[in-house]
């Protein structure tokens, strides 16, 4: 590549990044406003925006004719946060809460996975429970575990429906909820309390409690959870566990840049 082409390529990258910065800072924005904000001429803005739309990074509102970031961009940022920050920042807090609960249950950090599932990205295993297939990297059905509920509850109704309908919602025990309307009622209760509970919905005799974690954009990106067999804990302590996890999730959220209002 000669120097002229190299300079042109660098300028294109810089213009693309500048446009993305402006677009991501707004709910949606039009071509004319983008040109005014960046100083680029209309044809340049249109060409770059059209290319980003074709590649799936932008979505055009056909009513307003304005553009907004797609989940492809959100996913890129989310992956960066998840890999670089969440685990390392949350780990000391997780270890502290594990000690407070005296190892009676496991403490896990989860994110939303493909379809209607959550994925464990970190976990402190309890010695008080038999080994379960919930190691780091394991996927669990989001509709019947506390972590999944804690995340889904704070998504928009449209987002929740899309995730819940992505695959068949299986029943694992007599307590598993698979009806969408009943799930929505349950998630409304999660929003009210601030934390989620799954009692014997995935495994008989097993309970999990989880609270959502938000990042600097105020979007829920993960959940921290406590899970144990019911015979290892006092059922009357479950609300206290939920409130403590809520405090822990807020602490982790603030480490990720979340500013409580």
C-alpha positions as a printed NumPy array, in Angstrom:
array([[  0.   ,   0.   ,   0.   ],
       [  1.465,   3.376,  -1.013],
       [  1.561,   6.361,   1.321],
       [ -1.437,   8.077,  -0.309],
       [ -3.679,   5.041,   0.114],
       [ -2.407,   4.542,   3.662],
       [ -3.277,   8.133,   4.616],
       [ -6.711,   7.727,   2.997],
       [ -7.359,   4.54 ,   4.955],
       [ -6.359,   6.164,   8.236],
       [ -8.624,   9.136,   7.531],
       [-11.524,   6.783,   6.756],
       [-11.049,   4.957,  10.043],
       [-10.896,   8.245,  11.948],
       [-14.069,   9.513,  10.248],
       [-15.886,   6.252,  10.971],
       [-14.91 ,   6.387,  14.637],
       [-15.905,  10.038,  14.903],
       [-19.311,   9.323,  13.386],
       [-19.829,   6.371,  15.716],
       [-18.958,   8.477,  18.767],
       [-21.577,  11.058,  17.824],
       [-24.222,   8.46 ,  16.912],
       [-23.725,   6.446,  20.101],
       [-24.097,   9.579,  22.206],
       [-27.631,  10.174,  20.894],
       [-30.887,   8.234,  20.941],
       [-30.966,   8.652,  17.155],
       [-29.568,  11.21 ,  14.745],
       [-29.998,  12.279,  11.114],
       [-27.501,  12.818,   8.306],
       [-27.725,  16.624,   8.402],
       [-27.118,  16.794,  12.153],
       [-24.246,  14.323,  11.867],
       [-22.624,  16.554,   9.271],
       [-23.054,  19.606,  11.477],
       [-21.664,  17.84 ,  14.548],
       [-18.646,  16.312,  12.783],
       [-17.882,  18.934,  10.148],
       [-18.053,  16.314,   7.367],
       [-19.959,  17.104,   4.175],
       [-23.331,  15.457,   3.551],
       [-22.13 ,  12.991,   0.893],
       [-19.271,  11.792,   3.097],
       [-21.609,  11.246,   6.041],
       [-24.159,   9.46 ,   3.863],
       [-21.555,   7.099,   2.387],
       [-20.065,   6.147,   5.747],
       [-23.44 ,   5.773,   7.45 ],
       [-24.818,   3.665,   4.585],
       [-21.817,   1.343,   4.814],
       [-22.209,   0.949,   8.581],
       [-25.896,   0.229,   8.075],
       [-25.113,  -2.422,   5.448],
       [-22.64 ,  -4.062,   7.84 ],
       [-25.239,  -4.171,  10.606],
       [-23.759,  -1.562,  12.938],
       [-26.499,   1.026,  12.461],
       [-30.272,   0.835,  12.132],
       [-32.38 ,   3.38 ,  10.277],
       [-35.682,   4.523,  11.755],
       [-37.902,   4.467,   8.671],
       [-40.293,   6.975,  10.236],
       [-37.819,   9.67 ,  11.305],
       [-35.143,   8.754,   8.732],
       [-32.595,   8.912,  11.54 ],
       [-30.002,   6.35 ,  12.62 ],
       [-29.192,   4.631,  15.912],
       [-26.635,   1.972,  17.018],
       [-27.56 ,  -1.674,  16.544],
       [-26.998,  -4.382,  19.136],
       [-23.926,  -5.358,  17.149],
       [-22.218,  -2.251,  18.51 ],
       [-23.682,  -2.823,  21.968],
       [-22.357,  -6.399,  21.877],
       [-18.837,  -5.238,  21.01 ],
       [-18.755,  -2.842,  23.933],
       [-20.396,  -5.398,  26.188],
       [-17.79 ,  -8.026,  25.346],
       [-14.998,  -5.556,  26.092],
       [-16.5  ,  -4.663,  29.462],
       [-17.186,  -8.285,  30.334],
       [-13.695,  -9.511,  29.473],
       [-11.695,  -6.604,  30.803],
       [-13.603,  -5.336,  33.8  ],
       [-16.478,  -7.272,  35.289],
       [-14.674, -10.409,  36.448],
       [-11.631,  -8.641,  37.865],
       [-13.662,  -5.911,  39.552],
       [-16.355,  -8.205,  40.912],
       [-14.105, -10.965,  42.241],
       [-13.038,  -9.258,  45.53 ],
       [-16.668,  -8.356,  46.25 ],
       [-17.754, -11.928,  45.505],
       [-15.112, -13.318,  47.85 ],
       [-16.286, -10.994,  50.616],
       [-19.938, -12.019,  50.309],
       [-18.937, -15.701,  50.105],
       [-17.184, -15.337,  53.46 ],
       [-20.19 , -13.56 ,  54.954],
       [-22.441, -16.449,  53.943],
       [-19.887, -18.827,  55.494],
       [-19.655, -20.978,  52.379],
       [-23.211, -22.285,  52.727],
       [-23.759, -21.695,  49.017],
       [-21.962, -20.755,  45.824],
       [-21.492, -17.198,  44.561],
       [-21.576, -16.71 ,  40.81 ],
       [-21.285, -13.971,  38.213],
       [-23.44 , -14.449,  35.113],
       [-24.207, -12.729,  31.825],
       [-26.865, -13.307,  29.204],
       [-25.862, -15.957,  26.667],
       [-27.264, -17.09 ,  23.337],
       [-30.997, -17.628,  23.072],
       [-32.76 , -17.697,  26.437],
       [-29.774, -18.613,  28.585],
       [-27.235, -17.225,  30.994],
       [-23.53 , -18.075,  31.118],
       [-21.4  , -18.267,  34.259],
       [-18.274, -16.139,  33.789],
       [-16.967, -16.516,  37.356],
       [-17.906, -18.63 ,  40.344],
       [-16.825, -19.397,  43.894],
       [-17.909, -22.963,  44.594],
       [-19.365, -23.965,  47.926],
       [-17.979, -26.988,  49.774],
       [-21.413, -27.462,  51.342],
       [-23.086, -28.604,  48.12 ],
       [-22.51 , -31.543,  45.786],
       [-20.705, -30.71 ,  42.557],
       [-23.19 , -29.425,  39.971],
       [-22.595, -28.706,  36.291],
       [-22.452, -24.982,  36.859],
       [-18.772, -24.289,  36.39 ],
       [-17.464, -21.206,  34.582],
       [-18.653, -21.343,  30.98 ],
       [-21.762, -23.393,  31.788],
       [-25.077, -22.281,  30.262],
       [-28.312, -22.311,  32.222],
       [-31.903, -21.589,  31.102],
       [-32.577, -17.932,  31.921],
       [-36.293, -18.373,  32.561],
       [-35.872, -20.602,  35.618],
       [-32.694, -19.478,  37.379],
       [-32.387, -16.376,  39.542],
       [-29.538, -14.882,  37.499],
       [-31.564, -15.027,  34.314],
       [-34.591, -13.474,  35.981],
       [-32.489, -10.704,  37.534],
       [-31.186,  -9.732,  34.094],
       [-34.383, -10.19 ,  32.062],
       [-36.56 ,  -8.276,  34.52 ],
       [-34.804,  -5.014,  33.758],
       [-34.841,  -5.315,  29.973],
       [-37.611,  -3.682,  27.965],
       [-40.741,  -5.748,  27.337],
       [-39.797,  -6.017,  23.663],
       [-36.325,  -7.313,  24.509],
       [-37.688,  -9.796,  27.053],
       [-40.241, -11.22 ,  24.645],
       [-37.598, -11.625,  21.946],
       [-35.324, -13.548,  24.333],
       [-38.073, -15.656,  25.909],
       [-39.395, -16.648,  22.488],
       [-35.929, -17.401,  21.084],
       [-36.219, -21.075,  22.009],
       [-38.583, -23.512,  23.704],
       [-38.892, -22.88 ,  27.432],
       [-38.382, -26.283,  29.019],
       [-39.829, -27.477,  32.296],
       [-37.318, -29.028,  34.717],
       [-39.357, -29.436,  37.918],
       [-42.944, -28.969,  39.043],
       [-42.005, -25.387,  39.964],
       [-40.655, -24.359,  36.558],
       [-42.634, -21.531,  34.972],
       [-42.896, -21.758,  31.193],
       [-45.977, -19.631,  30.503],
       [-44.875, -16.211,  29.204],
       [-47.602, -14.297,  31.058],
       [-46.715, -15.98 ,  34.352],
       [-43.03 , -15.298,  33.741],
       [-43.856, -11.628,  33.159],
       [-45.743, -11.516,  36.468],
       [-42.757, -13.089,  38.199],
       [-40.366, -10.587,  36.604],
       [-42.594,  -7.711,  37.723],
       [-42.088,  -8.978,  41.282],
       [-38.325,  -9.023,  40.657],
       [-38.433,  -5.37 ,  39.603],
       [-40.418,  -4.538,  42.718],
       [-37.99 ,  -6.276,  45.095],
       [-34.823,  -5.478,  43.182],
       [-33.619,  -9.09 ,  43.337],
       [-34.767, -12.457,  41.942],
       [-35.481, -15.815,  43.572],
       [-35.687, -19.222,  41.908],
       [-36.909, -21.866,  44.341],
       [-36.627, -25.419,  43.005],
       [-37.403, -24.247,  39.457],
       [-34.269, -25.765,  37.909],
       [-33.307, -28.432,  40.447],
       [-35.485, -29.886,  43.215],
       [-34.307, -28.888,  46.675],
       [-32.148, -26.098,  45.235],
       [-32.631, -22.333,  45.543],
       [-30.872, -19.375,  43.98 ],
       [-31.089, -15.642,  44.659],
       [-29.632, -12.994,  42.339],
       [-29.373,  -9.244,  41.857],
       [-28.711,  -7.315,  38.625],
       [-25.486,  -5.489,  37.806],
       [-25.567,  -2.322,  35.678],
       [-22.722,  -0.576,  33.876],
       [-21.942,   3.081,  33.139],
       [-24.74 ,   3.197,  30.536],
       [-27.268,   2.185,  33.246],
       [-28.015,  -1.024,  31.339],
       [-28.152,  -4.347,  33.194],
       [-25.205,  -6.401,  31.92 ],
       [-24.795,  -9.187,  34.483],
       [-26.033, -10.656,  37.742],
       [-24.439, -11.819,  40.97 ],
       [-26.077, -14.791,  42.635],
       [-26.115, -17.031,  45.694],
       [-27.157, -20.667,  45.207],
       [-27.519, -23.479,  47.728],
       [-29.53 , -26.535,  48.657],
       [-32.484, -25.618,  50.851],
       [-31.34 , -27.88 ,  53.665],
       [-28.156, -25.804,  54.009],
       [-29.909, -22.511,  54.768],
       [-32.762, -21.072,  56.815],
       [-35.619, -20.196,  54.431],
       [-36.457, -17.183,  56.611],
       [-33.034, -15.754,  55.71 ],
       [-33.752, -15.649,  51.956],
       [-35.092, -12.048,  51.937],
       [-32.008, -10.962,  53.902],
       [-29.8  , -12.725,  51.362],
       [-31.641, -10.92 ,  48.563],
       [-31.116,  -7.51 ,  50.153],
       [-27.43 ,  -8.261,  50.79 ],
       [-26.936,  -9.353,  47.178],
       [-28.671,  -6.176,  46.042],
       [-26.122,  -4.152,  47.994],
       [-23.326,  -6.236,  46.475],
       [-24.658,  -5.759,  42.94 ],
       [-24.817,  -1.994,  43.484],
       [-21.209,  -2.035,  44.668],
       [-20.096,  -3.903,  41.554],
       [-22.215,  -1.653,  39.345],
       [-20.502,   1.433,  40.745],
       [-17.129,  -0.159,  40.003],
       [-18.302,  -0.454,  36.397],
       [-19.108,   3.249,  36.268],
       [-22.788,   3.164,  37.173],
       [-23.913,   6.373,  38.873],
       [-26.986,   5.876,  41.083],
       [-29.545,   8.647,  40.708]])
